[in-house]
Amino acid sequence: MSFDYDLFVIGGGSGGVRAARVAAQEGVKVALAEEDRYGGTCVIRGCVPKKLMVFASEYSGMVEDAQAYGWDIQPGSFDWDAFKGKLHAELDRLEGIYRGILKNNGVESFDARAKLVDAHTVELSDGTRKSAKHILIATGGWPSVPEFPGSELAITSNEMFHLEKLPESILIVGGGYIASEFAGIMNGLRVKTTQFYRGTQILRGFDEEARDVVAAGMIEAGVDLQLETNVVSMVKEGDKIRVTDTKGNETLFDQVMYATGRHPNADNLGLEEQGVKRGKKGEILVDQYSQTAVPSIYAVGDVTDRANLTPVAIREGMAFVETVIKGNPTSPDHELIPTAIFTQPEMGTVGLSEEEAASQEAIEVYAASFKPMQQSFAGRAQKVLMKLIVSKASRKVLGCHIVAPGAGEMIQLAGIAVKMGATKEDFDRTVAVHPTMSEELVTMKVPTRET
């Protein structure tokens, strides 16, 4: 059979663009369709604008610290309009880079929605049909809001970057990393911030001790964190939203943001009609090589709900090219992925939590909690946590958990050692860099506890 393309990619996010570019560099004919903006969740409505907002929100604390260090700096007000203008200019620039990457590598792009017609054909929103030997779906995920009385009044993380004005008060519902990150951002921008989470502690699934340190730091910074609390109903009251919660309280907020979950963006793509199977959450089911139940159709990234992180989608896209285009079967590695949570305080983690490791084998826990020098001098009391989980049998470091300023930067480097199978003695043999926070990772000699 002859096809219009060797590969047709549906979705212009990080995973789809990387796969398209690398495939085109191998000399095959590639096309890509994107119905929205190029760059996907990460660049347009996720990690990039969120991290820029984290930076912006941290300056309020820096001004106070600078005064403690002797600088004659007076606190000012935050100009949301000025920041938002620069933010969107930067996103436009990055989208242009993504478009340029495709064009410069010979990928034909279509600003249109695409859906499957058969195992080798897609139909664009203008009715045009294109055929391809292989089809790759990389349509990502999308935030969801549960249905309840007044749920239509809620916004999601998608809308947070487009607010007309900064609210005076906001309720953030959810306990995951997105909710907790935005709670820190809004609080840092001097918005009166309340966070509801129905569970007993935020950041479920992460190391419990680290979660506790993050939550305590958020509360100390001014976030009104209300655990075991959820929304019952919401009603519009003038320019505000009246929220009734599960404890019977009624409170007025300017905005309510929901971050209680995301779902794979895989509806209305013609998947089921062609035999592509989906899971309970709507995710596209794939094998270890990202292949669906239809041999010519593959999927990577958040739409598969494996490890929903931008660098993982990129790795999956590259593994797909190795497997399908270069004929070198390659399974993406989802083990020991370092992760940063840009809460305030920031958290970095790789490997097993203390709870996970203890359920599998006998372990030693090395943990140090202290006030970092820079903030302590300025009078701030937020604590840092450095923690290693060590196997008694193999002496391997099974997990590393850091709560500290710059934890994301630290965990990237610690992640290399953990991925390589470093032992506690390898850490011990490493000379400390002094004075730093991270030196604690190589100076803890006695276990804090054993299980």
N, C-alpha and C positions, 0 to 999 in steps of 0.2 A: 504494500500500500504506500501511496505517496501522501505526505502531510504538508500543511502550510508551514509548520514549525516542528523542530525536534522536541521543544519543551515550551509549554504554555503555563505560566505562573499566575495564579489568582491571588492577589494580595500584594501590596507594595510596602509592607513593613520590613523590619530588619531581616527576618528570616527569608522572606520572598525575594527581596532585592539582592541579598547576598547570594542566594542560590542562582538567580538569574544572571548576575554578573560573572560568577565563577564558571557557570556552564558556558556562557558566551565566550569566555576566554579560552575555552577548550575547542572553540571553532564550530560549535553547533548553533543552529538558528533558534533564537529565543524570543518570546514575546511575554509581556506582563500586562495585566489589567488591574487597575485600582479605581474604585468608585469614589473614594474620598481624597485624602491628602497623602502624599508619599512620605514615608517615614514611619507610618503606623503608630501604634499606641505609644511606644517609647519616645519617639521624637516629637510627636504632635500633641499628645494628651497624657503623657505618662512620665517616665523617669527624667527626661531632660527638663521640661518646664517645672516639674516638681522639685528637682534638685536646685534649679535657679531660685525657686521660691524659698527653699530651705536656706540657701545662702542669704537671701534678702532678709529672712526672718531672724537670722542669727546676729545681725548687726545691732539690734537693740541691746542685747546682752554685752556685745563687744564695747559699745559706748560706755556702759556702766563699768566694765572692767578697765577701760582706758582711764577713766577718772580715778580709779583706785590706784593705777600705776603712775598717777601724777599729771596726766594730760588734761589740759583745760578744754574739755569738749562738753558741749551742752546738748542734752537730748533734744531731738527735733521730732517732727511728725513724718510719717511715712506717706509718700506720694504714690498712691496706687496707680493713677493714670500714667504717670511717668514710667513707672516700672513695667506696667502692662504693655505700653507701647514698645519698649525695648525688648520685652519678652517675645512678643509676636513678630517683631522684626527678626529676631534671632531664629525663631522657628521657621519663618519664611526662607531665611538663608540656608538653614539645614535641609529644608525640603528641596530647595534648588540643587543642593549638593547631591541628594538622592536621585533626582531626575537626571542630573548630569552624569552620575555614575552609570546609569542605564544607557543613556544616549552614547556616551563615549566608548562603551563596550559593545555597541551594536545591537542592544536589546530594543525591540520595537515595543513601545508602551501605548496603552489605550486608557484614556481617562473615562472609564465606564465600568459598570458592574458586569460580572461574568458569571454564568451558571452552566452546569453541565447539560449537554444534550444527549451525549452517549459517551462511551469509554474513551473516545479520542476527539470529541468535539465540544467546544464551548460556544455559547451564544452571548454576545454583548448586548447591553441595554438598548442599543440602537437597532437591534435585530440582525446585525452582522454575525455570521458564524465563522469560526476558525478551527482548524483541525491541528492536532499535535500528536506525536508519537507518545509523549508522556505529558501528564498534567500534574502540576503541583499546587496543592491548596495551602495557602498561608494567610488565612483571613483573620487570625488572632482571636482576641476575646473582647467582651463588652460588659460594662457594669450593669448590674440588675438591682431593682428595688422591689422588695416584696409588696404584695397588695394588702392594704389595710385602709381604713377610712382616712382620706386625706393624703394618701401616698403620692398623689400627683403633684403635691407641693414640694416634694423633695428634689434636690439636685444630686448629681453624682460627681465623681472626680473629673469627669469630662468637662463639666461646666465651671469648675473652680477657676480655670484659667481665663474665663471670659466674663467674670462678674462685672457688672456696670460700675459698681462701687464696692469698696470694702465694707462688710457689715460691721455693726457695732457689737453684735453678738451672734454666735453660731452654735448649733448643736451638730455634732458629728456622731453618727450612729455606726457602731462596728468596733471590733477589737483586733482586726488584723493589721498588717503593716501599713496599708494605705490609709486607713482611718487614723491610726496612731501617728503617722507621719504628718497628716494634715492638721491634726490637733496641735502638734508642735509648731507647725508653720503659722497657723492662725493666731496661736497664743503669742508667738514671737513678733507678729505684726501688730500686737496690742489689741487684738480682737478678743472680747470676752468669750472664752471657749469652754464648752461643756462637751464631754464625750460619754455616751451611753454604750455599755457593752453588757449583753445578757449573761455572759459567763462570769466565772469567779476571778479571772485575771486576763488581761490583754495578751496578745501575741501567742495564742494557743499553738502548740506544736513546737515552740522553741524551748530552750533550757529554762526550767522554772526559776532558778536563782537569777538568771539574767533578766527574765521577764519582770521579776519583782523589783530589780534595780532600776530598770527603765521606767516602770510605772511610778515608783517613788520619786524619781527625778522629774517626771512630767508633772506630778502633783505639786512638788516643791517649786517648779517653775511657774505655776499658776493655772494649769489645766484642771478644771473641775471634772475629775474622772469619777463616774458613777457606775460601779460594777453591779452585776445582777439586776440590771435595769434595762427596760426596752420601751419602745413607743407603742402606745395603744391606738392613738388617733391624733390627727392634726387638722386644724381648721384655720382658715385665713381670717385675720382680725386686723383690718386696716392694712398697714404696710408690714405687719408682723405675722408670725405663725404661732398659734397657741398649741402647745404640745401637751398631751396628757400621757403620763407614763404609767408603768405597771405598779408603781408605788402609790399611785393616786395623786401625784403632784401635777399641777398645771403651770407651765412656764412659757413666757413669750420669747421668741427668738426672731432675729432678722432673716436668718437662713438656716435650713436644715439640710445637711449633706449625708447621704447614705453611702456607706462603704462596707456593705454586708456580703459582698460576693460578686464574682464575675462569671459569665458563662461563655462557652465557646461560640464564636461568631460563625455559625455553620448552617443557619436556617435559610431556606429558600434558595439553596444552591443546586438543587436537583440531585442531591446525594442519594437519597433513599431510592429514587426512581432508577438509578443506575446500579444499585446494589452495594453502595458504600455504606458500611455499618457504622452506627453511632452508639455511644454508651449512655449511661443513665443521666449524665449531666449534659448530654447533647454533643459530647466530644467525638471527633472522628477517630475510630479505632484503627490503629496501625500496628504493624509488627516491628521487630527490632531494627528494621531498615527503613522505617517510615512508610511502608507500603500498605495501602488499604486492601479491602477484600477484592477490589477490582485491580488486576495486575498493572494496568497502565496509569493508575491514579495514586498519588502519594500525598502526604500531608505533613507539615512541620509547624512547630511553634505552639502558641497557646491554644489553637484550635484543636490540638490533640490532648491538651490537659495533662501533659506529662510533668514537666518542670517548667512552670510559667515564668521564665526569666528571659530577657532579651538576649544575653550572651548564649543561652541554651538554644534559642531559636536559630541563631547564627550558626552554632555548631551543628545543629540538625540539618540546616540548609547545605552546609559544606559536606556533611556525611552523605546527604542525598546525591550530590554531584559526584562524589567519589564512587558511590554505589552504581548509580544509573548511567551517568555520562562517561565515567572513566573505567567502568567495569571492575572496580575494586571494592567488593562488598565491605562496607564500613558501618558499624553500628554506633550511634552517638553515645558518648559516655555520660551517664546521669549520676555517677557516684561521686560523693565528696565535693559537692558544688559549694564554693565559698559564697556567702550571701551577706549583703549589707542592708540594714534597715535604718533609714535616715530619720529616725525618731530623734527627739531631743530630750535626753541624751541618746547618742547614736549607738547602734549595736552592730557587731560583726560576728558571724558564726560560720563554722565549717565542721562537718562530721556529726557525731552523735551527741545528743543532750545527755546530761547525767542520768536522767530517768530511762532513756532508751538504752544506754550502755549498761546500766545496772540490771536491766531486765534480761540481758544477754550473757553477761559474764561478770566475774569479780573485778572490781575496778578500784583505782585510787583517784581521788579528786584533789587537785591542787588549785587553790583559789586565794586571790589577794584582793582586798577591797580597801580603797584609800582615797583621799582627796588629792586630785592632781595639783601639782605645784602652781601652775599658772592661775587656775581658778581659786585655789586656796588663798594665795596671796591677795587676790582681789576681794576675798570675803565670801565667795560662793561656797556652798557646802555640798554640792552634788558629788556623789561618789563614783569612782571608777571601779570596774570589776575586770580582773584578768583571771581566766579559768581554763584549766587543762583537765581532760578526762583521759586517764591512762589505764590500759589493760594490765592487770597484774601478771598475766601469763606471758604475753608477748612483749610487754613494755611499750607497745606502740601508743602514740597519742591518738586516741579515737575521736576526740572532739576538742575544739578550741572555741571559747566564747569570750567576747570582749564587749564591754559597755564603756565607752569613753569617747571624748572628742577625737575624730579621725579614725574611729574603729573600722570603718569601711576600708581605709587605706591599709591599716594594719592586717586585716584578715586576708587581704589579697596575698600578702607575702607569707603569712602563717599558713595559708591554704596550700602553698607549694610544698612546704615541709610535711604537712599532714597527708597530702596526696602521694608523696613519695614514700610514705610509711615510716616517717621519723619516729624514733623512740624518745622516751623521756630523757634518757641519757644523752641523746643527740642534742636535745634542747639544752641540757645542763652543760655540755661541752662548749656551747656557743658563748663567747664573751659578750657581756652585757654592754649596750650602748647607754652611757650615763651622761647627764640625767635625762631619762625619758620615761614615759609611762610603760612602754612596751617591754622594757628591760625586765619587768616582773615575770614575763613569760619564761625567762631563762635563769631566774634567781630563786624560784620557789623550790626548796629542797625537801621539805617535810610535807607529807600529805595532810590536807585539812581534814579529810575523813576517808574512810574505806568502806566498801560494801562487798 
